[in-house]
Amino acid sequence: MDTSDVTLRPVDEADLPVMERVLRHREDASHFQWFGWRDPARWRRMWEENGLLTDDMGHLMVARGAERLGFVSWRKIQMSLASYYWNLGIALMPEARGQGAGTEAQRQLVRYLFAHTPVARIEADTEADNFAEQRALEKAGFTREGVMRGVIFRDGQWRDHVRYGILRDELG
């Protein structure tokens, strides 16, 4: 896939079924993102309340032209009264995985967050067995920082996560 035309944009109402599909439908969710069936109206309620963009979190669609590839998200991690950083994530449609769109979307999100917020750090976590996402984060400029043992419960087991980070002054 040519990733030069991959873009990020705010979520509109017509995007909500894609967001629901990529996380709620077992056959479309990534193996690493299937956590069971959840509230089917969650995305709609959040979108109606704030358009999925607040001072503490956000979601943007990953698109190529009119094609919706998935979405990226970020949430604030408050470390002290005076400092915070972002933790980001991504969920792609099955047909968009493994083609570079995720790397490009995460690269664009990092640039966006550093350009529009004063944070010095952005991090991302992924399951220890999710080698494709680890490669994507490294290609997007993140550095592997370590393993957090037993932090995510999925499919009847506690699983390890790998933490990645990028600092503002490391942005190329």
C-alpha positions as CSV (number, residue, x, y, z in Angstrom):
1,M,0.0,0.0,0.0
2,D,1.3,3.5,-0.9
3,T,1.1,5.3,2.5
4,S,1.7,8.8,1.0
5,D,-2.0,9.4,0.9
6,V,-2.8,8.2,4.4
7,T,-4.4,11.0,6.4
8,L,-5.9,11.7,9.8
9,R,-9.1,13.6,10.3
10,P,-11.8,14.1,12.9
11,V,-14.4,11.4,13.3
12,D,-17.8,12.2,11.7
13,E,-21.0,10.4,12.3
14,A,-20.7,8.2,9.2
15,D,-17.4,6.8,10.7
16,L,-19.0,5.4,13.8
17,P,-19.9,2.0,12.3
18,V,-16.3,1.5,11.2
19,M,-15.1,2.2,14.8
20,E,-17.7,-0.2,16.1
21,R,-16.8,-2.9,13.6
22,V,-13.0,-2.8,14.2
23,L,-13.5,-3.4,18.0
24,R,-16.9,-5.0,18.5
25,H,-17.0,-7.6,15.9
26,R,-14.8,-10.6,16.7
27,E,-14.0,-11.4,13.1
28,D,-12.8,-7.8,12.4
29,A,-11.0,-7.0,15.6
30,S,-7.3,-7.7,15.8
31,H,-6.5,-10.8,17.8
32,F,-4.9,-8.3,20.3
33,Q,-7.9,-6.0,20.5
34,W,-10.7,-8.5,21.1
35,F,-11.9,-8.1,24.7
36,G,-15.4,-9.5,24.4
37,W,-18.6,-7.8,23.5
38,R,-19.1,-4.4,25.0
39,D,-21.6,-1.5,25.1
40,P,-22.8,-1.1,21.5
41,A,-23.8,2.5,21.9
42,R,-20.5,3.7,23.5
43,W,-19.0,5.4,20.4
44,R,-22.2,7.1,19.5
45,R,-22.7,8.5,23.0
46,M,-19.1,9.8,23.1
47,W,-19.3,11.2,19.6
48,E,-22.6,13.0,20.4
49,E,-21.1,14.4,23.6
50,N,-17.8,15.7,22.3
51,G,-17.0,14.5,18.8
52,L,-14.4,12.1,20.4
53,L,-12.1,15.1,21.0
54,T,-11.5,16.5,24.5
55,D,-8.6,18.0,26.4
56,D,-7.8,14.6,27.9
57,M,-8.3,12.2,25.0
58,G,-9.0,12.0,21.3
59,H,-9.8,9.8,18.3
60,L,-9.1,10.5,14.7
61,M,-10.0,8.5,11.6
62,V,-7.2,7.0,9.5
63,A,-8.3,7.4,5.9
64,R,-7.0,7.1,2.4
65,G,-9.3,9.3,0.3
66,A,-12.8,8.3,1.1
67,E,-11.7,4.9,2.4
68,R,-11.8,4.5,6.2
69,L,-8.8,2.4,7.3
70,G,-9.4,2.6,11.1
71,F,-8.6,5.1,13.8
72,V,-5.9,6.3,16.2
73,S,-6.5,7.5,19.7
74,W,-4.7,9.1,22.6
75,R,-5.3,9.7,26.3
76,K,-3.7,11.9,28.9
77,I,-1.5,10.3,31.5
78,Q,-1.1,12.7,34.4
79,M,2.3,12.2,36.1
80,S,2.2,15.2,38.5
81,L,0.3,18.4,39.0
82,A,2.5,20.1,36.4
83,S,3.2,17.3,33.9
84,Y,1.5,14.8,31.7
85,Y,2.1,12.9,28.5
86,W,0.0,11.0,25.9
87,N,-0.5,7.3,25.5
88,L,-1.6,6.4,22.0
89,G,-3.3,3.5,20.3
90,I,-4.5,2.4,16.9
91,A,-7.1,0.0,15.5
92,L,-7.2,-0.8,11.8
93,M,-9.6,-2.6,9.6
94,P,-8.4,-6.1,8.7
95,E,-7.8,-5.2,5.0
96,A,-5.6,-2.2,6.1
97,R,-3.3,-4.2,8.4
98,G,0.3,-5.1,7.4
99,Q,0.7,-2.5,4.7
100,G,2.3,0.5,6.4
101,A,-0.8,2.5,7.0
102,G,-0.5,2.0,10.8
103,T,3.1,3.2,10.9
104,E,2.2,6.3,8.9
105,A,-0.9,7.0,11.0
106,Q,1.1,6.8,14.2
107,R,3.9,8.9,12.8
108,Q,1.3,11.6,11.8
109,L,-0.4,11.4,15.2
110,V,2.9,11.9,17.0
111,R,3.7,15.0,14.9
112,Y,0.2,16.3,15.5
113,L,0.3,15.9,19.2
114,F,3.8,17.5,19.5
115,A,2.7,20.4,17.3
116,H,-0.5,21.1,19.2
117,T,0.2,20.2,22.9
118,P,3.2,21.0,25.1
119,V,4.0,17.4,26.1
120,A,7.6,16.2,26.0
121,R,6.7,12.5,25.8
122,I,4.3,10.2,23.9
123,E,4.1,6.5,24.7
124,A,2.4,3.4,23.3
125,D,1.9,-0.1,24.6
126,T,1.3,-3.3,22.8
127,E,1.1,-7.0,23.8
128,A,4.5,-8.7,24.0
129,D,3.4,-11.1,21.2
130,N,2.2,-8.3,18.8
131,F,5.4,-8.2,16.8
132,A,3.7,-6.4,13.8
133,E,2.8,-3.4,16.1
134,Q,6.2,-3.4,17.7
135,R,7.8,-3.1,14.2
136,A,5.3,-0.3,13.3
137,L,6.1,1.7,16.4
138,E,9.8,1.4,15.8
139,K,9.4,2.5,12.2
140,A,7.4,5.5,13.5
141,G,10.3,6.5,15.6
142,F,9.5,5.0,19.0
143,T,12.1,3.4,21.3
144,R,11.3,0.1,23.2
145,E,11.6,1.0,26.9
146,G,10.6,-2.3,28.6
147,V,8.1,-4.9,29.5
148,M,5.2,-4.5,31.9
149,R,4.4,-8.0,33.2
150,G,0.8,-9.1,33.5
151,V,-1.0,-5.8,32.9
152,I,-3.7,-6.7,30.4
153,F,-6.4,-9.4,30.9
154,R,-7.6,-10.8,27.5
155,D,-9.0,-14.1,26.6
156,G,-8.8,-15.6,30.0
157,Q,-5.1,-14.7,30.7
158,W,-3.0,-11.9,32.1
159,R,-0.6,-10.8,29.4
160,D,2.6,-8.8,29.2
161,H,2.9,-5.5,27.4
162,V,5.8,-3.8,25.8
163,R,6.1,-0.1,26.4
164,Y,7.5,2.3,23.7
165,G,8.2,6.0,24.0
166,I,9.3,8.9,21.9
167,L,10.4,12.3,23.2
168,R,9.8,15.6,21.6
169,D,13.5,16.2,20.8
170,E,13.8,12.7,19.1
171,L,11.2,13.7,16.5
172,G,13.0,13.5,13.1
